[in-house]
């Protein structure tokens, strides 16, 4: 696909996405692993656990999930805390961010939105 065609497709796929959700996808939920982690914490908002257990719950490898957890902590989606020499992670208490994540996950129930979100995650991985 040529750059011009790809750019036209990107514009078309961005035009009808809520800008706040697009920003969330581009800056915070910009990988499939992060998408799984965000879903896990949104569905289990009171969980505080280690990377190993979160990996197990999400069907991922702890070695792969840990950098993504750290990235989500840096972006404020989750919090990382050292507890008895173990790093544990919990969902952010930021109500605005929790609402935005909830809106994103609800929007993902719509196939057309999900396809657009997938496109943006994949496109971000190309960079």
N, CA, C and O atoms as CSV, one atom per row, in Angstrom:
chain,resi,resn,atom,element,x,y,z
A,1,UNK,N,N,0.837,-1.164,0.000
A,1,UNK,CA,C,0.000,0.000,0.000
A,1,UNK,C,C,0.888,1.235,0.000
A,1,UNK,O,O,1.823,1.318,0.797
A,2,UNK,N,N,0.618,2.190,-0.871
A,2,UNK,CA,C,1.414,3.400,-0.944
A,2,UNK,C,C,1.177,4.300,0.246
A,2,UNK,O,O,0.166,4.178,0.937
A,3,UNK,N,N,2.123,5.215,0.488
A,3,UNK,CA,C,2.016,6.114,1.638
A,3,UNK,C,C,0.766,6.990,1.550
A,3,UNK,O,O,0.116,7.243,2.563
A,4,UNK,N,N,0.428,7.452,0.345
A,4,UNK,CA,C,-0.732,8.323,0.179
A,4,UNK,C,C,-2.022,7.570,0.507
A,4,UNK,O,O,-2.886,8.098,1.208
A,5,UNK,N,N,-2.157,6.344,0.007
A,5,UNK,CA,C,-3.333,5.534,0.290
A,5,UNK,C,C,-3.417,5.232,1.781
A,5,UNK,O,O,-4.496,5.273,2.372
A,6,UNK,N,N,-2.287,4.934,2.376
A,6,UNK,CA,C,-2.243,4.631,3.805
A,6,UNK,C,C,-2.651,5.858,4.622
A,6,UNK,O,O,-3.394,5.732,5.596
A,7,UNK,N,N,-2.173,7.044,4.235
A,7,UNK,CA,C,-2.528,8.273,4.943
A,7,UNK,C,C,-4.014,8.578,4.809
A,7,UNK,O,O,-4.646,9.006,5.775
A,8,UNK,N,N,-4.586,8.360,3.610
A,8,UNK,CA,C,-6.018,8.567,3.410
A,8,UNK,C,C,-6.826,7.630,4.308
A,8,UNK,O,O,-7.831,8.032,4.893
A,9,UNK,N,N,-6.382,6.391,4.409
A,9,UNK,CA,C,-7.065,5.420,5.255
A,9,UNK,C,C,-6.987,5.848,6.715
A,9,UNK,O,O,-7.967,5.728,7.451
A,10,UNK,N,N,-5.836,6.343,7.136
A,10,UNK,CA,C,-5.657,6.791,8.520
A,10,UNK,C,C,-6.597,7.946,8.834
A,10,UNK,O,O,-7.225,7.966,9.892
A,11,UNK,N,N,-6.698,8.906,7.923
A,11,UNK,CA,C,-7.592,10.047,8.133
A,11,UNK,C,C,-9.035,9.558,8.249
A,11,UNK,O,O,-9.774,10.001,9.129
A,12,UNK,N,N,-9.427,8.663,7.379
A,12,UNK,CA,C,-10.783,8.126,7.412
A,12,UNK,C,C,-11.046,7.387,8.728
A,12,UNK,O,O,-12.130,7.511,9.298
A,13,UNK,N,N,-10.080,6.635,9.205
A,13,UNK,CA,C,-10.264,5.860,10.432
A,13,UNK,C,C,-10.194,6.725,11.692
A,13,UNK,O,O,-10.650,6.299,12.753
A,14,UNK,N,N,-9.633,7.926,11.591
A,14,UNK,CA,C,-9.539,8.796,12.756
A,14,UNK,C,C,-10.723,9.739,12.870
A,14,UNK,O,O,-11.070,10.160,13.974
A,15,UNK,N,N,-11.343,10.074,11.760
A,15,UNK,CA,C,-12.355,11.120,11.748
A,15,UNK,C,C,-13.532,10.871,12.678
A,15,UNK,O,O,-14.077,11.826,13.232
A,16,UNK,N,N,-13.938,9.634,12.868
A,16,UNK,CA,C,-15.120,9.411,13.685
A,16,UNK,C,C,-14.829,8.716,15.013
A,16,UNK,O,O,-15.730,8.138,15.621
A,17,UNK,N,N,-13.584,8.771,15.463
A,17,UNK,CA,C,-13.243,8.260,16.786
A,17,UNK,C,C,-13.157,9.454,17.729
A,17,UNK,O,O,-12.558,10.479,17.404
A,18,UNK,N,N,-13.762,9.304,18.892
A,18,UNK,CA,C,-13.660,10.329,19.927
A,18,UNK,C,C,-12.177,10.650,20.130
A,18,UNK,O,O,-11.385,9.743,20.386
A,19,UNK,N,N,-11.793,11.912,20.019
A,19,UNK,CA,C,-10.373,12.275,20.141
A,19,UNK,C,C,-9.727,11.809,21.450
A,19,UNK,O,O,-8.536,11.498,21.474
A,20,UNK,N,N,-10.496,11.760,22.526
A,20,UNK,CA,C,-9.945,11.295,23.809
A,20,UNK,C,C,-9.616,9.806,23.743
A,20,UNK,O,O,-8.607,9.365,24.293
A,21,UNK,N,N,-10.472,9.029,23.065
A,21,UNK,CA,C,-10.208,7.602,22.921
A,21,UNK,C,C,-9.021,7.368,21.990
A,21,UNK,O,O,-8.198,6.484,22.231
A,22,UNK,N,N,-8.939,8.156,20.938
A,22,UNK,CA,C,-7.802,8.038,20.012
A,22,UNK,C,C,-6.496,8.341,20.743
A,22,UNK,O,O,-5.497,7.650,20.545
A,23,UNK,N,N,-6.503,9.362,21.577
A,23,UNK,CA,C,-5.313,9.714,22.353
A,23,UNK,C,C,-4.956,8.591,23.335
A,23,UNK,O,O,-3.778,8.291,23.531
A,24,UNK,N,N,-5.957,7.980,23.943
A,24,UNK,CA,C,-5.722,6.851,24.847
A,24,UNK,C,C,-5.046,5.704,24.092
A,24,UNK,O,O,-4.092,5.102,24.585
A,25,UNK,N,N,-5.545,5.413,22.903
A,25,UNK,CA,C,-4.971,4.339,22.087
A,25,UNK,C,C,-3.534,4.674,21.690
A,25,UNK,O,O,-2.652,3.818,21.757
A,26,UNK,N,N,-3.308,5.883,21.291
A,26,UNK,CA,C,-1.982,6.277,20.803
A,26,UNK,C,C,-0.929,6.380,21.910
A,26,UNK,O,O,0.249,6.116,21.670
A,27,UNK,N,N,-1.346,6.761,23.114
A,27,UNK,CA,C,-0.356,7.059,24.144
A,27,UNK,C,C,-0.317,6.069,25.305
A,27,UNK,O,O,0.698,5.971,25.994
A,28,UNK,N,N,-1.403,5.335,25.530
A,28,UNK,CA,C,-1.439,4.466,26.703
A,28,UNK,C,C,-1.729,3.004,26.348
A,28,UNK,O,O,-0.992,2.111,26.769
A,29,UNK,N,N,-2.770,2.756,25.595
A,29,UNK,CA,C,-3.162,1.389,25.229
A,29,UNK,C,C,-2.671,1.133,23.810
A,29,UNK,O,O,-3.462,0.859,22.907
A,30,UNK,N,N,-1.360,1.227,23.624
A,30,UNK,CA,C,-0.776,1.186,22.286
A,30,UNK,C,C,-0.100,-0.149,21.961
A,30,UNK,O,O,0.776,-0.224,21.099
A,31,UNK,N,N,-0.525,-1.192,22.665
A,31,UNK,CA,C,-0.083,-2.544,22.323
A,31,UNK,C,C,-1.191,-3.512,22.733
A,31,UNK,O,O,-2.046,-3.183,23.555
A,32,UNK,N,N,-1.165,-4.676,22.166
A,32,UNK,CA,C,-2.191,-5.664,22.498
A,32,UNK,C,C,-2.033,-6.177,23.926
A,32,UNK,O,O,-3.017,-6.528,24.577
A,33,UNK,N,N,-0.810,-6.219,24.404
A,33,UNK,CA,C,-0.582,-6.648,25.789
A,33,UNK,C,C,-1.168,-5.607,26.747
A,33,UNK,O,O,-1.829,-5.964,27.723
A,34,UNK,N,N,-0.930,-4.325,26.473
A,34,UNK,CA,C,-1.494,-3.269,27.317
A,34,UNK,C,C,-3.025,-3.312,27.271
A,34,UNK,O,O,-3.682,-3.084,28.287
A,35,UNK,N,N,-3.577,-3.597,26.125
A,35,UNK,CA,C,-5.029,-3.703,25.974
A,35,UNK,C,C,-5.546,-4.777,26.928
A,35,UNK,O,O,-6.534,-4.558,27.629
A,36,UNK,N,N,-4.888,-5.935,26.960
A,36,UNK,CA,C,-5.271,-7.019,27.873
A,36,UNK,C,C,-5.125,-6.604,29.332
A,36,UNK,O,O,-5.993,-6.902,30.153
A,37,UNK,N,N,-4.048,-5.928,29.654
A,37,UNK,CA,C,-3.808,-5.493,31.036
A,37,UNK,C,C,-4.870,-4.489,31.471
A,37,UNK,O,O,-5.419,-4.593,32.568
A,38,UNK,N,N,-5.154,-3.525,30.613
A,38,UNK,CA,C,-6.154,-2.505,30.930
A,38,UNK,C,C,-7.519,-3.154,31.141
A,38,UNK,O,O,-8.244,-2.798,32.070
A,39,UNK,N,N,-7.864,-4.098,30.282
A,39,UNK,CA,C,-9.136,-4.803,30.442
A,39,UNK,C,C,-9.156,-5.546,31.788
A,39,UNK,O,O,-10.145,-5.491,32.520
A,40,UNK,N,N,-8.058,-6.237,32.101
A,40,UNK,CA,C,-7.979,-6.971,33.366
A,40,UNK,C,C,-8.214,-6.045,34.555
A,40,UNK,O,O,-9.032,-6.348,35.423
A,41,UNK,N,N,-7.505,-4.922,34.600
A,41,UNK,CA,C,-7.655,-4.024,35.742
A,41,UNK,C,C,-9.021,-3.353,35.779
A,41,UNK,O,O,-9.562,-3.103,36.855
A,42,UNK,N,N,-9.575,-3.062,34.617
A,42,UNK,CA,C,-10.908,-2.459,34.604
A,42,UNK,C,C,-11.958,-3.451,35.129
A,42,UNK,O,O,-12.890,-3.059,35.832
A,43,UNK,N,N,-11.801,-4.710,34.790
A,43,UNK,CA,C,-12.741,-5.731,35.259
A,43,UNK,C,C,-12.470,-6.145,36.707
A,43,UNK,O,O,-13.342,-6.716,37.361
A,44,UNK,N,N,-11.269,-5.860,37.207
A,44,UNK,CA,C,-10.859,-6.214,38.571
A,44,UNK,C,C,-10.230,-4.986,39.235
A,44,UNK,O,O,-9.039,-4.993,39.546
A,45,UNK,N,N,-11.022,-3.937,39.452
A,45,UNK,CA,C,-10.452,-2.646,39.863
A,45,UNK,C,C,-9.801,-2.613,41.243
A,45,UNK,O,O,-9.060,-1.677,41.542
A,46,UNK,N,N,-10.053,-3.593,42.074
A,46,UNK,CA,C,-9.483,-3.587,43.419
A,46,UNK,C,C,-8.281,-4.521,43.545
A,46,UNK,O,O,-7.773,-4.733,44.646
A,47,UNK,N,N,-7.831,-5.073,42.433
A,47,UNK,CA,C,-6.708,-6.002,42.435
A,47,UNK,C,C,-5.387,-5.261,42.650
A,47,UNK,O,O,-5.139,-4.211,42.056
A,48,UNK,N,N,-4.565,-5.826,43.499
A,48,UNK,CA,C,-3.171,-5.419,43.642
A,48,UNK,C,C,-2.376,-6.709,43.571
A,48,UNK,O,O,-2.535,-7.588,44.418
A,49,UNK,N,N,-1.514,-6.826,42.554
A,49,UNK,CA,C,-0.828,-8.101,42.377
A,49,UNK,C,C,0.498,-7.924,41.646
A,49,UNK,O,O,0.820,-6.844,41.150
A,50,UNK,N,N,1.250,-9.010,41.596
A,50,UNK,CA,C,2.565,-9.024,40.945
A,50,UNK,C,C,2.423,-9.225,39.438
A,50,UNK,O,O,1.365,-9.621,38.949
A,51,UNK,N,N,3.487,-8.949,38.723
A,51,UNK,CA,C,3.519,-9.166,37.272
A,51,UNK,C,C,3.271,-10.639,36.950
A,51,UNK,O,O,2.569,-10.961,35.991
A,52,UNK,N,N,3.846,-11.522,37.750
A,52,UNK,CA,C,3.687,-12.961,37.501
A,52,UNK,C,C,2.216,-13.372,37.557
A,52,UNK,O,O,1.735,-14.100,36.688
A,53,UNK,N,N,1.508,-12.905,38.579
A,53,UNK,CA,C,0.098,-13.278,38.693
A,53,UNK,C,C,-0.763,-12.592,37.637
A,53,UNK,O,O,-1.680,-13.205,37.090
A,54,UNK,N,N,-0.476,-11.342,37.352
A,54,UNK,CA,C,-1.231,-10.630,36.308
A,54,UNK,C,C,-1.000,-11.315,34.966
A,54,UNK,O,O,-1.926,-11.443,34.164
A,55,UNK,N,N,0.229,-11.753,34.721
A,55,UNK,CA,C,0.534,-12.489,33.491
A,55,UNK,C,C,-0.307,-13.761,33.425
A,55,UNK,O,O,-0.878,-14.081,32.382
A,56,UNK,N,N,-0.378,-14.468,34.516
A,56,UNK,CA,C,-1.159,-15.707,34.559
A,56,UNK,C,C,-2.638,-15.423,34.278
A,56,UNK,O,O,-3.274,-16.131,33.497
A,57,UNK,N,N,-3.178,-14.386,34.919
A,57,UNK,CA,C,-4.594,-14.047,34.731
A,57,UNK,C,C,-4.909,-13.632,33.303
A,57,UNK,O,O,-6.008,-13.880,32.807
A,58,UNK,N,N,-3.942,-12.998,32.639
A,58,UNK,CA,C,-4.169,-12.502,31.273
A,58,UNK,C,C,-3.666,-13.463,30.199
A,58,UNK,O,O,-3.781,-13.180,29.006
A,59,UNK,N,N,-3.107,-14.598,30.621
A,59,UNK,CA,C,-2.626,-15.581,29.654
A,59,UNK,C,C,-1.349,-15.156,28.951
A,59,UNK,O,O,-1.111,-15.527,27.802
A,60,UNK,N,N,-0.535,-14.382,29.638
A,60,UNK,CA,C,0.711,-13.871,29.061
A,60,UNK,C,C,1.899,-14.351,29.878
A,60,UNK,O,O,1.733,-14.913,30.960
A,61,UNK,N,N,3.089,-14.127,29.358
A,61,UNK,CA,C,4.331,-14.457,30.047
A,61,UNK,C,C,4.766,-13.259,30.887
A,61,UNK,O,O,4.724,-12.125,30.409
A,62,UNK,N,N,5.181,-13.492,32.123
A,62,UNK,CA,C,5.582,-12.407,33.023
A,62,UNK,C,C,6.749,-11.601,32.463
A,62,UNK,O,O,6.792,-10.382,32.630
A,63,UNK,N,N,7.688,-12.258,31.806
A,63,UNK,CA,C,8.839,-11.571,31.225
A,63,UNK,C,C,8.394,-10.544,30.184
A,63,UNK,O,O,8.995,-9.477,30.060
A,64,UNK,N,N,7.346,-10.871,29.443
A,64,UNK,CA,C,6.843,-9.981,28.391
A,64,UNK,C,C,5.922,-8.906,28.969
A,64,UNK,O,O,5.901,-7.776,28.480
A,65,UNK,N,N,5.177,-9.249,29.989
A,65,UNK,CA,C,4.174,-8.326,30.520
A,65,UNK,C,C,4.775,-7.239,31.419
A,65,UNK,O,O,4.226,-6.141,31.508
A,66,UNK,N,N,5.883,-7.533,32.076
A,66,UNK,CA,C,6.454,-6.574,33.032
A,66,UNK,C,C,6.790,-5.214,32.410
A,66,UNK,O,O,6.424,-4.194,32.993
A,67,UNK,N,N,7.466,-5.146,31.261
A,67,UNK,CA,C,7.737,-3.821,30.674
A,67,UNK,C,C,6.451,-3.069,30.309
A,67,UNK,O,O,6.407,-1.841,30.380
A,68,UNK,N,N,5.423,-3.798,29.925
A,68,UNK,CA,C,4.151,-3.158,29.581
A,68,UNK,C,C,3.470,-2.614,30.848
A,68,UNK,O,O,2.863,-1.544,30.816
A,69,UNK,N,N,3.572,-3.345,31.944
A,69,UNK,CA,C,3.056,-2.859,33.223
A,69,UNK,C,C,3.789,-1.590,33.636
A,69,UNK,O,O,3.170,-0.626,34.086
A,70,UNK,N,N,5.103,-1.593,33.481
A,70,UNK,CA,C,5.899,-0.408,33.829
A,70,UNK,C,C,5.500,0.790,32.960
A,70,UNK,O,O,5.395,1.913,33.454
A,71,UNK,N,N,5.281,0.548,31.684
A,71,UNK,CA,C,4.863,1.617,30.786
A,71,UNK,C,C,3.496,2.172,31.181
A,71,UNK,O,O,3.288,3.385,31.182
A,72,UNK,N,N,2.568,1.278,31.516
A,72,UNK,CA,C,1.238,1.722,31.950
A,72,UNK,C,C,1.329,2.484,33.272
A,72,UNK,O,O,0.552,3.409,33.506
A,73,UNK,N,N,2.264,2.106,34.129
A,73,UNK,CA,C,2.463,2.833,35.385
A,73,UNK,C,C,3.013,4.236,35.104
A,73,UNK,O,O,2.581,5.207,35.725
A,74,UNK,N,N,3.951,4.341,34.183
A,74,UNK,CA,C,4.511,5.650,33.819
A,74,UNK,C,C,3.447,6.562,33.228
A,74,UNK,O,O,3.479,7.775,33.435
A,75,UNK,N,N,2.507,5.984,32.494
A,75,UNK,CA,C,1.460,6.792,31.871
A,75,UNK,C,C,0.279,7.040,32.805
A,75,UNK,O,O,-0.662,7.744,32.437
A,76,UNK,N,N,0.317,6.467,34.016
A,76,UNK,CA,C,-0.706,6.750,35.011
A,76,UNK,C,C,-1.925,5.852,35.000
A,76,UNK,O,O,-2.839,6.050,35.801
A,77,UNK,N,N,-1.963,4.865,34.110
A,77,UNK,CA,C,-3.127,3.977,34.033
A,77,UNK,C,C,-3.171,3.043,35.240
A,77,UNK,O,O,-4.240,2.756,35.778
A,78,UNK,N,N,-2.006,2.576,35.654
A,78,UNK,CA,C,-1.904,1.748,36.845
A,78,UNK,C,C,-0.829,2.344,37.744
A,78,UNK,O,O,-0.091,3.242,37.338
A,79,UNK,N,N,-0.750,1.840,38.958
A,79,UNK,CA,C,0.272,2.290,39.892
A,79,UNK,C,C,1.179,1.116,40.218
A,79,UNK,O,O,0.713,-0.013,40.370
A,80,UNK,N,N,2.471,1.384,40.325
A,80,UNK,CA,C,3.457,0.374,40.701
A,80,UNK,C,C,3.985,0.733,42.086
A,80,UNK,O,O,4.385,1.869,42.340
A,81,UNK,N,N,3.980,-0.258,42.976
A,81,UNK,CA,C,4.426,-0.040,44.348
A,81,UNK,C,C,5.305,-1.200,44.778
A,81,UNK,O,O,4.999,-2.361,44.509
A,82,UNK,N,N,6.399,-0.873,45.450
A,82,UNK,CA,C,7.261,-1.919,45.982
A,82,UNK,C,C,6.699,-2.358,47.332
A,82,UNK,O,O,6.489,-1.536,48.224
A,83,UNK,N,N,6.461,-3.644,47.472
A,83,UNK,CA,C,5.884,-4.202,48.691
A,83,UNK,C,C,6.685,-5.437,49.080
A,83,UNK,O,O,6.640,-6.454,48.388
A,84,UNK,N,N,7.414,-5.350,50.184
A,84,UNK,CA,C,8.253,-6.472,50.631
A,84,UNK,C,C,9.160,-6.995,49.519
A,84,UNK,O,O,9.209,-8.198,49.264
A,85,UNK,N,N,9.863,-6.100,48.871
A,85,UNK,CA,C,10.798,-6.436,47.785
A,85,UNK,C,C,10.122,-6.981,46.531
A,85,UNK,O,O,10.801,-7.486,45.637
A,86,UNK,N,N,8.817,-6.888,46.453
A,86,UNK,CA,C,8.080,-7.281,45.242
A,86,UNK,C,C,7.412,-6.046,44.663
A,86,UNK,O,O,6.913,-5.198,45.404
A,87,UNK,N,N,7.401,-5.943,43.334
A,87,UNK,CA,C,6.679,-4.861,42.681
A,87,UNK,C,C,5.246,-5.347,42.471
A,87,UNK,O,O,5.020,-6.403,41.881
A,88,UNK,N,N,4.286,-4.570,42.958
A,88,UNK,CA,C,2.878,-4.908,42.763
A,88,UNK,C,C,2.205,-3.770,42.004
A,88,UNK,O,O,2.628,-2.615,42.061
A,89,UNK,N,N,1.164,-4.130,41.305
A,89,UNK,CA,C,0.467,-3.186,40.432
A,89,UNK,C,C,-1.009,-3.140,40.798
A,89,UNK,O,O,-1.615,-4.150,41.157
A,90,UNK,N,N,-1.567,-1.944,40.696
A,90,UNK,CA,C,-2.983,-1.740,40.967
A,90,UNK,C,C,-3.523,-0.688,40.006
A,90,UNK,O,O,-2.766,0.115,39.461
A,91,UNK,N,N,-4.814,-0.699,39.806
A,91,UNK,CA,C,-5.487,0.240,38.905
A,91,UNK,C,C,-5.424,1.647,39.491
A,91,UNK,O,O,-5.585,1.820,40.700
A,92,UNK,N,N,-5.197,2.630,38.670
A,92,UNK,CA,C,-5.151,4.024,39.101
A,92,UNK,C,C,-6.483,4.431,39.734
A,92,UNK,O,O,-7.546,3.956,39.335
A,93,UNK,N,N,-6.405,5.310,40.719
A,93,UNK,CA,C,-7.618,5.847,41.346
A,93,UNK,C,C,-8.163,7.050,40.595
A,93,UNK,O,O,-9.183,7.610,40.998
A,94,UNK,N,N,-7.516,7.460,39.522
A,94,UNK,CA,C,-7.937,8.616,38.738
A,94,UNK,C,C,-9.284,8.318,38.086
A,94,UNK,O,O,-9.361,7.539,37.136
A,95,UNK,N,N,-10.350,8.946,38.604
A,95,UNK,CA,C,-11.698,8.635,38.120
A,95,UNK,C,C,-11.901,9.018,36.654
A,95,UNK,O,O,-12.623,8.329,35.934
A,96,UNK,N,N,-11.282,10.096,36.209
A,96,UNK,CA,C,-11.406,10.503,34.799
A,96,UNK,C,C,-10.768,9.458,33.885
A,96,UNK,O,O,-11.336,9.097,32.854
A,97,UNK,N,N,-9.587,8.974,34.268
A,97,UNK,CA,C,-8.902,7.956,33.481
A,97,UNK,C,C,-9.685,6.641,33.497
A,97,UNK,O,O,-9.809,5.978,32.467
A,98,UNK,N,N,-10.206,6.267,34.655
A,98,UNK,CA,C,-11.019,5.043,34.738
A,98,UNK,C,C,-12.252,5.150,33.841
A,98,UNK,O,O,-12.629,4.182,33.180
A,99,UNK,N,N,-12.879,6.327,33.819
A,99,UNK,CA,C,-14.038,6.534,32.955
A,99,UNK,C,C,-13.641,6.393,31.490
A,99,UNK,O,O,-14.355,5.760,30.713
A,100,UNK,N,N,-12.517,6.972,31.113
A,100,UNK,CA,C,-12.035,6.907,29.735
A,100,UNK,C,C,-11.726,5.465,29.331
A,100,UNK,O,O,-12.081,5.040,28.232
A,101,UNK,N,N,-11.068,4.714,30.209
A,101,UNK,CA,C,-10.781,3.307,29.935
A,101,UNK,C,C,-12.091,2.534,29.783
A,101,UNK,O,O,-12.217,1.695,28.891
A,102,UNK,N,N,-13.058,2.813,30.644
A,102,UNK,CA,C,-14.370,2.161,30.538
A,102,UNK,C,C,-15.049,2.491,29.220
A,102,UNK,O,O,-15.638,1.615,28.586
A,103,UNK,N,N,-14.969,3.753,28.804
A,103,UNK,CA,C,-15.550,4.161,27.525
A,103,UNK,C,C,-14.863,3.451,26.368
A,103,UNK,O,O,-15.516,3.034,25.411
A,104,UNK,N,N,-13.537,3.314,26.459
A,104,UNK,CA,C,-12.775,2.606,25.433
A,104,UNK,C,C,-13.213,1.141,25.352
A,104,UNK,O,O,-13.480,0.634,24.262
A,105,UNK,N,N,-13.287,0.469,26.487
A,105,UNK,CA,C,-13.655,-0.949,26.490
A,105,UNK,C,C,-15.102,-1.154,26.036
A,105,UNK,O,O,-15.407,-2.137,25.360
A,106,UNK,N,N,-15.978,-0.243,26.399
A,106,UNK,CA,C,-17.366,-0.316,25.922
A,106,UNK,C,C,-17.407,-0.111,24.411
A,106,UNK,O,O,-18.110,-0.834,23.705
A,107,UNK,N,N,-16.657,0.871,23.914
A,107,UNK,CA,C,-16.611,1.124,22.472
A,107,UNK,C,C,-16.060,-0.087,21.729
A,107,UNK,O,O,-16.450,-0.348,20.591
A,108,UNK,N,N,-15.153,-0.829,22.368
A,108,UNK,CA,C,-14.558,-2.013,21.733
A,108,UNK,C,C,-15.567,-3.131,21.516
A,108,UNK,O,O,-15.298,-4.070,20.766
A,109,UNK,N,N,-16.708,-3.044,22.152
A,109,UNK,CA,C,-17.758,-4.034,21.923
A,109,UNK,C,C,-18.356,-3.893,20.524
A,109,UNK,O,O,-18.956,-4.827,19.993
A,110,UNK,N,N,-18.180,-2.702,19.935
A,110,UNK,CA,C,-18.633,-2.445,18.572
A,110,UNK,C,C,-17.538,-2.865,17.599
A,110,UNK,O,O,-16.406,-2.389,17.685
A,111,UNK,N,N,-17.876,-3.753,16.679
A,111,UNK,CA,C,-16.890,-4.305,15.753
A,111,UNK,C,C,-16.170,-3.220,14.955
A,111,UNK,O,O,-14.951,-3.278,14.793
A,112,UNK,N,N,-16.914,-2.232,14.456
A,112,UNK,CA,C,-16.279,-1.182,13.644
A,112,UNK,C,C,-15.271,-0.382,14.462
A,112,UNK,O,O,-14.185,-0.071,13.974
A,113,UNK,N,N,-15.619,-0.050,15.694
A,113,UNK,CA,C,-14.673,0.672,16.538
A,113,UNK,C,C,-13.450,-0.190,16.813
A,113,UNK,O,O,-12.317,0.286,16.741
A,114,UNK,N,N,-13.681,-1.451,17.126
A,114,UNK,CA,C,-12.583,-2.368,17.437
A,114,UNK,C,C,-11.606,-2.470,16.266
A,114,UNK,O,O,-10.392,-2.477,16.470
A,115,UNK,N,N,-12.128,-2.548,15.048
A,115,UNK,CA,C,-11.269,-2.612,13.859
A,115,UNK,C,C,-10.425,-1.342,13.765
A,115,UNK,O,O,-9.235,-1.405,13.455
A,116,UNK,N,N,-11.034,-0.207,14.028
A,116,UNK,CA,C,-10.299,1.064,13.983
A,116,UNK,C,C,-9.228,1.104,15.075
A,116,UNK,O,O,-8.101,1.535,14.831
A,117,UNK,N,N,-9.583,0.655,16.271
A,117,UNK,CA,C,-8.609,0.638,17.372
A,117,UNK,C,C,-7.451,-0.296,17.034
A,117,UNK,O,O,-6.290,0.043,17.266
A,118,UNK,N,N,-7.762,-1.460,16.491
A,118,UNK,CA,C,-6.718,-2.405,16.080
A,118,UNK,C,C,-5.787,-1.770,15.053
A,118,UNK,O,O,-4.566,-1.907,15.134
A,119,UNK,N,N,-6.376,-1.083,14.099
A,119,UNK,CA,C,-5.585,-0.409,13.070
A,119,UNK,C,C,-4.590,0.559,13.707
A,119,UNK,O,O,-3.416,0.589,13.335
A,120,UNK,N,N,-5.069,1.355,14.676
A,120,UNK,CA,C,-4.201,2.357,15.292
A,120,UNK,C,C,-3.109,1.713,16.149
A,120,UNK,O,O,-1.988,2.220,16.202
A,121,UNK,N,N,-3.421,0.614,16.811
A,121,UNK,CA,C,-2.397,-0.087,17.587
A,121,UNK,C,C,-1.337,-0.637,16.643
A,121,UNK,O,O,-0.141,-0.470,16.882
A,122,UNK,N,N,-1.771,-1.287,15.579
A,122,UNK,CA,C,-0.830,-1.862,14.617
A,122,UNK,C,C,-0.002,-0.753,13.961
A,122,UNK,O,O,1.212,-0.887,13.807
A,123,UNK,N,N,-0.647,0.311,13.585
A,123,UNK,CA,C,0.069,1.424,12.947
A,123,UNK,C,C,1.117,2.003,13.901
A,123,UNK,O,O,2.218,2.357,13.479
A,124,UNK,N,N,0.771,2.097,15.177
A,124,UNK,CA,C,1.717,2.594,16.171
A,124,UNK,C,C,2.898,1.661,16.356
A,124,UNK,O,O,3.996,2.108,16.688
A,125,UNK,N,N,2.686,0.367,16.146
A,125,UNK,CA,C,3.761,-0.609,16.287
A,125,UNK,C,C,4.756,-0.500,15.136
A,125,UNK,O,O,5.905,-0.920,15.265
A,126,UNK,N,N,4.314,0.067,14.007
A,126,UNK,CA,C,5.189,0.237,12.841
A,126,UNK,C,C,6.240,1.318,13.069
A,126,UNK,O,O,7.246,1.363,12.362
A,127,UNK,N,N,6.014,2.179,14.042
A,127,UNK,CA,C,6.905,3.339,14.248
A,127,UNK,C,C,8.109,2.961,15.051
A,127,UNK,O,O,8.962,3.806,15.319
